[in-house]
């Protein structure tokens, strides 16, 4: 059995449609100045109406598999993370599996929000080191534009949202140097309602999981306590970075590249200040793509590689935080 796993390949896919803050101003009452000052976002991508999360995922998966230098038929397990599935059930991974022609390989749907890539990497790492599977495909895909609520209650999060998909292939490490060094997973469900969608659901105190009252009351849309999410996001990702460094006996200077979840530029700035991260080592693209939930991390990792910021041998620290609350970090030698 292999002593470690590694990231063999990465890929991503973004819709062609660019939506600027001025386009968002046509959808809801806001301004470019407000969006930039609060979030740092200037534009994002939106999928067309007939494009689903699994459609975006197909392109990202094919790119990652090609980058890994293997064939799609070599994939032993598909792991998918999304909060914007094609349908309410079954899991979105099953619709993706059919499009990738991966039958009858196993499919695992996870819902770890913006920490989905790291949770998926941790699962893949354990499966591979146990010898259960050899090549595992992880994909995070989001069509958040289909969940935009421009009302007063929803616009604090709607101004952030973008679409995209990112994927990674994890396989056995060929040597001890190029590998997933460690993963660190956490959650605190006591904060789950700080950012959540109430309906449809079985916890509404009635027989119906969804009715007209839920729609009229906006319970089908994201609702966010912005202050709680911001404070917990900064604290969670800061803790995740420090935990990862401490677990591996490293200092900030030892890391070549830091890739955080691209939630909000102001949140990233607060984390950079709190932890003392060297700005030149932090990969940031939120200004161009907005918050794509779980798709942020794998897209950022792939773009950092393609831009030459992450090179073969680079020591990369990934960190994410999302609704739940969930947070995680990972150290990877590329």
LINKALIN-V269406 format. One record per residue. N is the residue number from 1. RES is the residue in one small letter. PHI is phi in whole degrees, -180 to 180 (none if undefined). PSI is psi in whole degrees, 0 to 359 (NA if undefined). OMEGA is omega in radians with two decimals (* if undefined). Layout:
N:RES:PHI:PSI:OMEGA, N:RES:PHI:PSI:OMEGA
This chain:
1:x:none:144:3.13, 2:x:-67:147:3.13, 3:x:-84:349:-3.11, 4:x:-160:168:3.05, 5:x:-119:166:-3.14, 6:x:-144:161:3.00, 7:x:-84:113:-3.08, 8:x:-86:329:-3.09, 9:x:-163:155:3.10, 10:x:-135:159:3.09, 11:x:-163:160:3.08, 12:x:-150:165:3.09, 13:x:-146:135:3.13, 14:x:-124:141:3.05, 15:x:-61:153:-3.12, 16:x:-74:332:-3.02, 17:x:-71:116:3.10, 18:x:-94:129:-3.12, 19:x:-118:112:-3.13, 20:x:-84:172:3.07, 21:x:-62:330:3.13, 22:x:-71:330:3.01, 23:x:-69:321:3.11, 24:x:-63:326:3.13, 25:x:-62:337:3.10, 26:x:-80:343:-3.10, 27:x:-94:333:-3.05, 28:x:-156:169:-3.12, 29:x:-81:102:3.12, 30:x:-162:179:3.10, 31:x:-137:159:3.08, 32:x:-60:318:-3.13, 33:x:-61:319:-3.14, 34:x:-66:314:-3.09, 35:x:-63:314:-3.12, 36:x:-66:317:-3.10, 37:x:-67:324:-3.10, 38:x:-87:329:-2.98, 39:x:-127:336:-3.06, 40:x:82:356:-3.09, 41:x:-80:133:3.10, 42:x:-113:333:3.11, 43:x:-160:168:3.12, 44:x:-155:175:3.11, 45:x:-109:141:3.06, 46:x:-124:136:3.10, 47:x:-76:156:3.05, 48:x:-72:165:-3.04, 49:x:-60:327:-3.07, 50:x:-93:14:-3.14, 51:x:-108:127:-3.11, 52:x:-104:175:3.10, 53:x:-61:321:3.14, 54:x:-69:330:3.09, 55:x:-63:314:3.10, 56:x:-63:322:-3.08, 57:x:-65:324:-3.14, 58:x:-55:313:-3.09, 59:x:-64:317:-3.14, 60:x:-66:319:-3.14, 61:x:-64:314:-3.14, 62:x:-62:321:3.13, 63:x:-66:319:-3.13, 64:x:-68:319:3.14, 65:x:-66:318:3.09, 66:x:-63:319:3.13, 67:x:-64:329:3.13, 68:x:-76:346:3.12, 69:x:77:26:3.11, 70:x:-126:176:3.08, 71:x:-99:157:3.12, 72:x:-58:328:-3.14, 73:x:-67:345:3.12, 74:x:-81:347:-3.13, 75:x:-71:130:-3.10, 76:x:-100:338:-3.10, 77:x:-153:136:3.08, 78:x:-110:126:3.07, 79:x:-117:125:3.14, 80:x:-124:138:3.09, 81:x:-126:128:3.06, 82:x:-161:152:2.97, 83:x:-112:9:3.10, 84:x:-131:63:-3.06, 85:x:-67:161:3.11, 86:x:-58:320:-3.12, 87:x:-145:165:-3.10, 88:x:-61:322:3.06, 89:x:-162:158:-0.06, 90:x:-71:188:-3.10, 91:x:-56:149:-3.08, 92:x:-62:332:3.14, 93:x:-60:332:-3.14, 94:x:-71:322:3.07, 95:x:-68:322:3.09, 96:x:-67:318:-3.13, 97:x:-55:316:-3.12, 98:x:-63:322:-3.13, 99:x:-70:332:3.12, 100:x:-91:355:-3.11, 101:x:57:49:-3.12, 102:x:-100:10:3.11, 103:x:-64:143:-0.01, 104:x:-101:39:-3.13, 105:x:-65:151:3.13, 106:x:-68:149:3.13, 107:x:-125:135:3.12, 108:x:-126:114:3.05, 109:x:-93:129:3.04, 110:x:-122:160:-3.12, 111:x:-137:72:-3.11, 112:x:-109:22:3.06, 113:x:49:228:-2.98, 114:x:-73:352:3.06, 115:x:-100:14:-3.03, 116:x:-58:319:-3.13, 117:x:-61:314:-3.07, 118:x:-69:320:3.06, 119:x:-61:317:3.12, 120:x:-63:320:3.10, 121:x:-63:320:-3.14, 122:x:-65:316:3.09, 123:x:-61:313:-3.13, 124:x:-62:317:-3.13, 125:x:-58:315:-3.12, 126:x:-70:319:3.11, 127:x:-62:318:-3.09, 128:x:-72:318:3.13, 129:x:-67:334:3.08, 130:x:-80:349:-3.12, 131:x:82:11:-3.12, 132:x:-72:315:3.13, 133:x:-133:161:-3.13, 134:x:-108:317:-3.12, 135:x:-128:120:-3.10, 136:x:-121:130:-3.13, 137:x:-103:121:3.13, 138:x:-112:131:3.13, 139:x:-138:138:3.06, 140:x:-122:120:-3.05, 141:x:-136:136:-3.09, 142:x:-140:137:2.97, 143:x:-119:66:-3.05, 144:x:-67:339:3.12, 145:x:-62:337:3.12, 146:x:-80:357:-3.14, 147:x:-118:20:-3.13, 148:x:-74:130:3.04, 149:x:-122:109:-3.07, 150:x:-87:11:3.12, 151:x:-71:172:-3.14, 152:x:-58:321:-3.09, 153:x:-72:334:-3.02, 154:x:-107:348:-2.98, 155:x:-72:341:3.14, 156:x:-64:335:3.06, 157:x:-105:332:-3.09, 158:x:-61:327:-3.11, 159:x:-67:344:-3.08, 160:x:-89:335:-2.76, 161:x:-76:135:3.06, 162:x:-138:169:-3.09, 163:x:-114:151:3.06, 164:x:168:173:3.12, 165:x:-144:142:3.09, 166:x:-138:149:-3.08, 167:x:-141:160:3.08, 168:x:-146:143:3.03, 169:x:-105:126:3.11, 170:x:-111:133:-3.14, 171:x:-145:183:-3.10, 172:x:-67:141:3.12, 173:x:-76:138:3.13, 174:x:-85:340:3.07, 175:x:-153:171:-3.06, 176:x:-75:348:-3.08, 177:x:-83:312:-3.11, 178:x:-92:104:-3.03, 179:x:-167:166:2.92, 180:x:-80:111:-3.02, 181:x:-76:312:3.13, 182:x:-162:155:3.02, 183:x:-132:148:-3.06, 184:x:-137:116:-3.00, 185:x:-116:139:3.13, 186:x:-147:160:3.04, 187:x:-157:154:3.08, 188:x:-143:91:-3.07, 189:x:-68:350:3.11, 190:x:-68:344:3.11, 191:x:-104:16:-3.02, 192:x:-60:327:-3.08, 193:x:-87:5:3.05, 194:x:-73:336:3.06, 195:x:-151:102:-3.10, 196:x:-160:170:3.06, 197:x:-119:118:-2.99, 198:x:-73:322:-3.02, 199:x:-129:148:0.02, 200:x:-73:153:-3.13, 201:x:-173:160:3.13, 202:x:-94:2:-3.11, 203:x:-104:24:-3.08, 204:x:-94:1:3.10, 205:x:75:27:3.13, 206:x:-151:169:-3.09, 207:x:-71:328:-3.11, 208:x:-87:137:3.07, 209:x:-80:344:-3.14, 210:x:-161:131:3.04, 211:x:-145:181:-3.07, 212:x:-61:326:3.13, 213:x:-62:323:3.11, 214:x:-65:319:3.13, 215:x:-66:312:-3.12, 216:x:-63:327:-3.11, 217:x:-85:357:3.12, 218:x:78:16:-3.13, 219:x:-72:352:3.10, 220:x:-87:358:-3.10, 221:x:-109:158:3.00, 222:x:-55:140:2.95, 223:x:-131:133:-3.01, 224:x:-133:133:2.91, 225:x:-89:94:-2.99, 226:x:-56:317:-3.11, 227:x:-64:315:-3.13, 228:x:-65:318:-3.14, 229:x:-66:317:-3.13, 230:x:-62:310:-3.08, 231:x:-64:316:3.14, 232:x:-71:327:3.11, 233:x:-65:315:3.10, 234:x:-63:314:-3.12, 235:x:-66:316:-3.09, 236:x:-65:313:-3.13, 237:x:-71:327:3.07, 238:x:-64:315:3.09, 239:x:-63:319:-3.13, 240:x:-61:318:3.11, 241:x:-63:311:-3.10, 242:x:-65:321:3.12, 243:x:-62:317:-3.12, 244:x:-64:317:3.11, 245:x:-64:313:-3.10, 246:x:-64:319:-3.11, 247:x:-63:332:-3.09, 248:x:-107:7:3.10, 249:x:64:39:-3.07, 250:x:-117:162:3.03, 251:x:-113:168:3.14, 252:x:-54:321:-3.10, 253:x:-64:340:-3.10, 254:x:-77:341:-3.09, 255:x:-88:134:3.13, 256:x:-83:320:-3.10, 257:x:-144:134:3.02, 258:x:-107:127:3.10, 259:x:-122:101:3.12, 260:x:-93:159:2.98, 261:x:-58:134:-3.05, 262:x:-90:66:-3.07, 263:x:-73:316:-2.93, 264:x:-175:131:-3.08, 265:x:-61:324:3.14, 266:x:-66:324:3.07, 267:x:-65:318:3.12, 268:x:-63:319:3.12, 269:x:-62:321:3.13, 270:x:-67:321:3.12, 271:x:-68:316:3.13, 272:x:-58:318:3.14, 273:x:-70:317:-3.08, 274:x:-65:315:-3.07, 275:x:-86:337:-3.09, 276:x:84:33:-3.13, 277:x:-68:139:3.04, 278:x:-73:118:-3.01, 279:x:-57:325:-3.09, 280:x:-68:348:3.13, 281:x:-102:359:-3.08, 282:x:-100:124:3.10, 283:x:-86:127:-3.11, 284:x:-133:129:3.05, 285:x:-138:9:-3.05, 286:x:-62:333:-3.13, 287:x:-65:333:-3.09, 288:x:-98:337:-3.02, 289:x:-127:353:-3.12, 290:x:69:195:3.13, 291:x:-93:112:3.14, 292:x:-104:25:3.13, 293:x:51:232:-3.03, 294:x:-64:337:-3.11, 295:x:-72:343:-3.07, 296:x:-57:307:-3.03, 297:x:-64:309:-3.13, 298:x:-66:327:3.07, 299:x:-66:315:3.13, 300:x:-62:319:3.13, 301:x:-63:314:-3.13, 302:x:-66:318:3.13, 303:x:-66:321:3.12, 304:x:-63:325:3.08, 305:x:-69:313:-3.08, 306:x:-67:330:3.12, 307:x:-83:354:3.12, 308:x:86:4:3.11, 309:x:-73:320:3.03, 310:x:-100:120:-3.09, 311:x:-114:166:3.00, 312:x:-56:128:-3.11, 313:x:95:349:3.13, 314:x:-64:141:3.04, 315:x:-96:115:-2.99, 316:x:-116:133:3.07, 317:x:-110:118:3.09, 318:x:-102:141:3.10, 319:x:-146:139:-3.13, 320:x:-141:156:3.10, 321:x:-145:138:3.13, 322:x:-152:180:-3.14, 323:x:-60:150:-3.12, 324:x:144:309:-0.24, 325:x:-75:147:3.09, 326:x:-132:140:3.05, 327:x:-147:154:-3.07, 328:x:-160:157:3.06, 329:x:-141:158:-3.14, 330:x:-148:144:3.04, 331:x:-113:127:-3.05, 332:x:-132:131:2.98, 333:x:-98:112:-3.04, 334:x:-79:NA:*
